[in-house]
Amino acid sequence: MKERKLAAVQAEIAGERAASLAQSAGRLRSALDALKRFDGGVRGRKSRTQLVAEASEACLGYLVQREILGFGAQDAEAIRNEYAVPAEVWNRMGAVTH
């Protein structure tokens, strides 16, 4: 009985982790898409600097979350390629402006 409850809890935790990682990936994709639209001439309320900062934050968050979940930092370059993260965004990760 206890094993089934434990398995159910572990399955729920795994589901929440997967959902959270998917949400983080979605934030990264959305931030990169917004930057790409801006660079393509579609201007919104945000400056390019803001969009780069948001994309960098989303990218860092996604990479850290993957590492925490055990995927490791070794696949960072694969993520960079898969999401076509521009060098400007990649190099700005972790930078804080005041």
Secondary structure, 3 states (H helix, E strand, C coil): CHHHHHHHHHHHHHHHHHHHHHHHHHHHHHHHHHHHHHHCCCCCCCCHHHHHHHHHHHHHHHHHHHHHCCCCHHHHHHHHHHCCCCHHHHHHCCCCCC
